[in-house]
Amino acid sequence: MDVDDLVERTARLRFDLQALENRIKELTDAFDLLDSTTLGASREQVIDSLSDARLDLSTADRHLETAVRNAEKLSTG
């Protein structure tokens, strides 16, 4: 496997991560639309957990963005 392949795989991983982050956002929005009076704290706990997951994925995305940028330097250097 050469450097260009590794750059491409890293970029694809970042794309997949962003897609997962979008799916979590959609789920969070769907839970947010549920009637909070009947579901109580558990609904809020689900939303909080999903929001935490999105935050973690956002952090991972920034790391992958840096990895892609540095890997691209390897392929051109």
C-alpha positions, 0 to 999 in steps of 0.5 A, a space after each residue: 500500500 502506498 502513501 496515496 492509498 493511505 491518504 485516500 483511506 484516511 479521507 474516506 474515514 473522515 467522510 464516514 465519520 461525518 456521515 455518522 455525525 449527521 445521523 446522530 444529529 438526525 436522531 437527536 432532532 427526532 428525540 427532541 420532537 417527542 413529547 417531553 411531558 410523557 417521557 420525562 428525564 429519560 428523553 433528556 438523557 438520550 438527547 444529552 448522550 447523543 449530543 455528547 457522542 456528536 461532540 466526541 465525533 466532532 473532536 475526532 473529525 478535527 483530528 482526522 482532518 489534521 491527519 489527512 492534511 499531514 498525510 497529503 504532505 507525505 504524498 507530495 513531499 
